[in-house]
Amino acid sequence: MAIASPVEPRSHTDWVTLPDAVALPLDWGHHERTLRARLTDIKAYGDCLEAARRTLEAGFRSGVSVVELVHGRAAIIDRILALAWEGFGLEARPDMALIAVGGYGRGELHPGSDVDLLLLHDGPLAEETGEAISRFLTFLWDIGLQVGHSVRSLDECTEEAARDITVATNLMEARLLAGDAGLMERLDAAMSPQRLWASDAYFAAKLREQEMRHHRFGDTAYRLEPNLKESPGGLRDIQMIGWVSQRHFGASSLHELVAQDFLNEAEYRDLVDGQTFLWRVRFALHTLTGRKEDRLLFDHQRALANQLGFTDQNHNLAVEQFMQQYFRTVMELERLNEMLLQHFREALLPGKGDDTPVPINRRFQARHGYIETVHERVFEQHPQALLEIFLLLEQHPELQGVRAATIRQIRAHRHLIDEDFRASLASRSLFMEILRQPQGLTHQLRRMNRYGVLAAYLPAFGLIVGRMQYDLFHAFTVDEHTLFVIRNLRRFAVPELADELPHCSHVFKGIPKPELLYLAGLFHDIAKGRGGDHSELGAEEAREFCLNHGLSQYDANLVAWLVRAHLLMSLTAQRKDISDPDVVQDFAAQVGNNTRLDYLYLLTVADIRGTNPELWNSWKDSLLSTLYGATQRVLRRGLDNPPDQEELVHEAQTQALGLLRDQGMDEAACLRLWEEFEPEYFLRHSADEIAWHTRAVLESGPDTRPLVRVRRETARGSTEIFLYTEDHPNLFALTTTALTQLGLDIVDARIITTPSGKTLDTFLVLEDEGHPVMDPLRMDEIAQVLTERLGNPDQPPTAVVRSTPRRLKHFNVPTRIEFGDRLHFNRTLLAITTGDRPGLLSRIGTTLTRCGIKVHNAKIATAGEQADDVFYITDLEDRPILDRERQGEIEKALREALE
């Protein structure tokens, strides 16, 4: 017996008489007469299904309840299947039944949903019956139904259900369509909890199943391409509640949970409203794609937002409004799912031993490992207990969670968190104590967010709950990203995780007040979506919050500065040449002191890692730690005492010579080679790189040109490719094209030309997955391809033929091209922001070559769908490009190439 949906549909007879507003009402009587006259006619059935599809879609567009439409489609399919069953002579056969199972068994069919069927028989199947079943099923596919089916005996059903909880669940939802009603009754009896899967065992198995399903989706509902059925808070979580209710109570409707005091009417209505919204989205998605599709891909989100009536507003796109409503809906469903499952856990999986509560304080106690209030009026009498409970959970790690009745009390009393509550010294002290606890912070902030307490205490945080940013850079909603950032910061403090990011863990030990770092993480994106500079707006809110919560002026200013500057380090490292002493000096001047540097470094790493799991790699780790170390050295010397160029060159050469001597290289030969190199080379390469290059050139001999060397992961966190050959205008374009065709991601390029006309080029690359090249055969392939291409530099680069990834096709990034005002090593800075695509760097390099431009350095940064690339260029005579007209010509050529 299937459990009914939260909202009972109108009767099937009522549904087919749709309102006059529906342009294509379904005349079932006409179709039934036609089908009865042509019981196995594929075209007649196909025409009926097409008419039903058009009627459903017209009804959806005209505002017919999605509940009626979903159940209505099931009703139509019921009738079609019953007629086809009769047409193939199966109705007359004894001990055979056609049964709907799964979602169809519940009477729910979205436009693209599978029609799940069980053909149940009792005893061996006669050959003639088997052939009739085969023809029947083939016919269903031929008329356009997506059928999932099984043909089983009653004994086989029982055996499979005993082995597999999913099969048992499908059969629990069984509903007779045609055939032997007695056989259906026997199936219901066989599936009863008294014979199979007692309610406690069933709940435990389904709970494990849900936990595994949530884990597949990263235990978060807030990825930007969620699965509205399977993700946490999705439709499957509602079904989970229904299945357990049916198994334990024999409930035929979720409303029966109200009578059992597991839900109140308001919570039941929230459950109904949540399912109705998700059904509308799913119905629209199936209609839009013409198939069963439950992933809210970027491909569909804009169209769905328009179809569901959202419109663009200032600072808030229609698609962002739609997705925010989606995420807030699933958050509410997550809350209900957690509360109800906790109810079931307490009812079905009682704790062992004494039921006597263990006192914690005057307001809270523990029972079977879960915290609860000592009476139902605790929050009414002591509103600050709405924060205290989370502090207690941190201080008592042995507690597994919150009892269901207390979750409900928290939800019911959130309104007490008002201005007076937030202004209370007790509330402010409790919140700061939550941040200062040595353990449990991440779990409790997530719980506070899930229960709506965090948004109530921080109204500004409430504005970012469920807020998405429609791009490929941010993989999570703003609130979820914020909590991931705090989680990442907390991980630096855990000794057991010190090997994860050793440098960050070491730096964390030296910061005086970790809670300031957590506050910066909490506020860094809190002003997203308001218009204006979110860093500036967030900094002001952070300062006010800190001062209101008893922090000193110094601490408040530090947190505000971190929020304001939270992008400074990542932008400097990824978009500027941090081998340039002036860049490091300027960054150090903006940071000011080592304390700020430590905090900013940790916040930057946590922020990048919390933005998108795919963004963090060893290359970014190396960039940030290199900038951190260089800035530390500047701050130690003093901002007014920067090292001069000659000192830096001497230091690099001395260190490189030491390495080369250890490798048995002749010091005099090394120094003679270096006489050909400009000081810039030694400023832009580490001692290790200088030693590697020098040894490669000296050992190769003058006839080995082009010289190509590849080495796996270096201190820079990437695979390094070194090229030494005669300079040629085509080299950059040829190299970038070859590396792109090899499927490599270029993250940095440094091109040095010697006065004698040699070029020393260094390219840092990663595989597409974001890790260095580790396979020696792959490294040999790279060297071989480059040697071949660069051996004939006059040949034009071949076109890059790689398909654009699906996600990139749905974003239009305007191309911006800018020339810098300041020279860099007597070169002109060219900054290009455009949409990422395969072969982008090759296309840019080829265009610059055609324009007679040499590239001397490149910083390659990609954030989601947007590429932000910086090039340092000259003309063919190594002169900077200063003429505005000439810059305009280059810009025009680039725009044409990037269209």
RACOR-V570852 format. One record per residue. N is the residue number from 1. SS is DSSP state (a for helix, b for strand, c for the rest). Layout:
BEGIN
n ss
N SS
N SS
END
This chain:
BEGIN
n ss
1 c
2 c
3 c
4 b
5 c
6 c
7 c
8 c
9 c
10 c
11 c
12 a
13 a
14 a
15 a
16 c
17 c
18 c
19 c
20 c
21 c
22 c
23 c
24 c
25 c
26 c
27 c
28 a
29 a
30 a
31 a
32 a
33 a
34 a
35 a
36 a
37 a
38 c
39 c
40 c
41 c
42 a
43 a
44 a
45 a
46 a
47 a
48 a
49 a
50 a
51 a
52 a
53 a
54 a
55 a
56 a
57 a
58 a
59 a
60 a
61 a
62 c
63 c
64 c
65 c
66 a
67 a
68 a
69 a
70 a
71 a
72 a
73 a
74 a
75 a
76 a
77 a
78 a
79 a
80 a
81 a
82 a
83 a
84 a
85 a
86 a
87 a
88 c
89 c
90 c
91 c
92 c
93 c
94 c
95 c
96 b
97 b
98 b
99 b
100 b
101 c
102 a
103 a
104 a
105 a
106 c
107 c
108 c
109 c
110 c
111 c
112 c
113 c
114 c
115 b
116 b
117 b
118 b
119 b
120 b
121 b
122 c
123 c
124 c
125 c
126 c
127 a
128 a
129 a
130 a
131 a
132 a
133 a
134 a
135 a
136 a
137 a
138 a
139 a
140 a
141 a
142 a
143 c
144 c
145 c
146 c
147 b
148 b
149 b
150 b
151 b
152 b
153 b
154 a
155 a
156 a
157 a
158 a
159 a
160 a
161 a
162 a
163 a
164 c
165 a
166 a
167 a
168 a
169 a
170 a
171 a
172 a
173 c
174 c
175 b
176 b
177 b
178 b
179 b
180 c
181 a
182 a
183 a
184 a
185 a
186 a
187 a
188 a
189 a
190 a
191 c
192 c
193 c
194 c
195 c
196 c
197 c
198 c
199 a
200 a
201 a
202 a
203 a
204 a
205 a
206 a
207 a
208 a
209 a
210 a
211 a
212 a
213 a
214 a
215 a
216 a
217 c
218 c
219 c
220 c
221 c
222 c
223 b
224 c
225 c
226 c
227 b
228 c
229 c
230 c
231 c
232 c
233 c
234 c
235 a
236 a
237 a
238 a
239 a
240 a
241 a
242 a
243 a
244 a
245 a
246 a
247 a
248 a
249 a
250 c
251 c
252 c
253 b
254 c
255 c
256 a
257 a
258 a
259 a
260 c
261 c
262 c
263 c
264 c
265 a
266 a
267 a
268 a
269 a
270 a
271 a
272 a
273 a
274 a
275 a
276 a
277 a
278 a
279 a
280 a
281 a
282 a
283 a
284 a
285 a
286 a
287 a
288 a
289 a
290 c
291 c
292 c
293 c
294 c
295 b
296 c
297 c
298 a
299 a
300 a
301 a
302 a
303 a
304 a
305 a
306 a
307 a
308 c
309 c
310 c
311 c
312 c
313 b
314 c
315 c
316 b
317 c
318 a
319 a
320 a
321 a
322 a
323 a
324 a
325 a
326 a
327 a
328 a
329 a
330 a
331 a
332 a
333 a
334 a
335 a
336 a
337 a
338 a
339 a
340 a
341 a
342 a
343 a
344 a
345 a
346 a
347 a
348 a
349 c
350 c
351 c
352 c
353 c
354 c
355 c
356 c
357 c
358 b
359 b
360 c
361 c
362 c
363 c
364 b
365 b
366 b
367 b
368 c
369 c
370 b
371 b
372 b
373 b
374 c
375 c
376 c
377 c
378 a
379 a
380 a
381 a
382 c
383 c
384 c
385 a
386 a
387 a
388 a
389 a
390 a
391 a
392 a
393 a
394 a
395 a
396 c
397 c
398 c
399 c
400 c
401 b
402 b
403 c
404 a
405 a
406 a
407 a
408 a
409 a
410 a
411 a
412 a
413 a
414 a
415 a
416 a
417 c
418 c
419 a
420 a
421 a
422 a
423 a
424 c
425 a
426 a
427 a
428 a
429 a
430 a
431 a
432 a
433 a
434 a
435 a
436 a
437 c
438 c
439 c
440 c
441 a
442 a
443 a
444 a
445 a
446 a
447 a
448 a
449 a
450 a
451 c
452 c
453 a
454 a
455 a
456 a
457 a
458 c
459 a
460 a
461 a
462 a
463 a
464 a
465 c
466 c
467 c
468 c
469 c
470 c
471 c
472 c
473 c
474 c
475 c
476 b
477 c
478 a
479 a
480 a
481 a
482 a
483 a
484 a
485 a
486 a
487 a
488 a
489 a
490 a
491 a
492 c
493 c
494 c
495 a
496 a
497 a
498 c
499 c
500 c
501 c
502 a
503 a
504 a
505 a
506 a
507 a
508 a
509 a
510 c
511 c
512 c
513 c
514 a
515 a
516 a
517 a
518 a
519 a
520 a
521 a
522 a
523 a
524 c
525 c
526 c
527 c
528 c
529 c
530 c
531 c
532 c
533 c
534 a
535 a
536 a
537 a
538 a
539 a
540 a
541 a
542 a
543 a
544 a
545 a
546 a
547 a
548 a
549 c
550 c
551 c
552 c
553 a
554 a
555 a
556 a
557 a
558 a
559 a
560 a
561 a
562 a
563 a
564 a
565 c
566 c
567 c
568 a
569 a
570 a
571 a
572 a
573 a
574 a
575 a
576 c
577 c
578 c
579 c
580 c
581 a
582 a
583 a
584 a
585 a
586 a
587 a
588 a
589 a
590 a
591 a
592 c
593 c
594 a
595 a
596 a
597 a
598 a
599 a
600 a
601 a
602 a
603 a
604 a
605 a
606 a
607 a
608 a
609 a
610 a
611 a
612 c
613 c
614 c
615 c
616 c
617 c
618 a
619 a
620 a
621 a
622 a
623 a
624 a
625 a
626 a
627 a
628 a
629 a
630 a
631 a
632 a
633 a
634 a
635 a
636 a
637 a
638 c
639 c
640 c
641 c
642 c
643 c
644 c
645 a
646 a
647 a
648 a
649 a
650 a
651 a
652 a
653 a
654 a
655 a
656 a
657 a
658 a
659 a
660 a
661 a
662 a
663 c
664 c
665 c
666 c
667 a
668 a
669 a
670 a
671 a
672 a
673 a
674 a
675 c
676 c
677 c
678 c
679 a
680 a
681 a
682 a
683 a
684 a
685 c
686 c
687 a
688 a
689 a
690 a
691 a
692 a
693 a
694 a
695 a
696 a
697 a
698 a
699 a
700 a
701 c
702 c
703 c
704 c
705 c
706 c
707 b
708 b
709 b
710 b
711 b
712 c
713 c
714 c
715 c
716 c
717 c
718 c
719 b
720 b
721 b
722 b
723 b
724 b
725 b
726 b
727 c
728 c
729 c
730 c
731 a
732 a
733 a
734 a
735 a
736 a
737 a
738 a
739 a
740 a
741 a
742 c
743 c
744 b
745 b
746 b
747 b
748 b
749 b
750 b
751 b
752 b
753 b
754 c
755 c
756 c
757 c
758 b
759 b
760 b
761 b
762 b
763 b
764 b
765 b
766 b
767 b
768 c
769 c
770 c
771 c
772 c
773 c
774 c
775 c
776 a
777 a
778 a
779 a
780 a
781 a
782 a
783 a
784 a
785 a
786 a
787 a
788 a
789 a
790 a
791 c
792 c
793 c
794 c
795 c
796 c
797 c
798 c
799 c
800 c
801 c
802 c
803 c
804 c
805 c
806 a
807 a
808 a
809 a
810 a
811 c
812 c
813 c
814 c
815 c
816 b
817 b
818 b
819 b
820 c
821 c
822 c
823 c
824 b
825 c
826 c
827 b
828 b
829 b
830 b
831 b
832 b
833 b
834 b
835 b
836 c
837 c
838 c
839 c
840 a
841 a
842 a
843 a
844 a
845 a
846 a
847 a
848 a
849 a
850 a
851 c
852 c
853 b
854 b
855 b
856 b
857 b
858 b
859 b
860 b
861 b
862 b
863 b
864 c
865 c
866 b
867 b
868 b
869 b
870 b
871 b
872 b
873 b
874 b
875 b
876 c
877 c
878 c
879 c
880 c
881 c
882 c
883 c
884 a
885 a
886 a
887 a
888 a
889 a
890 a
891 a
892 a
893 a
894 a
895 a
896 a
897 a
898 a
899 c
END
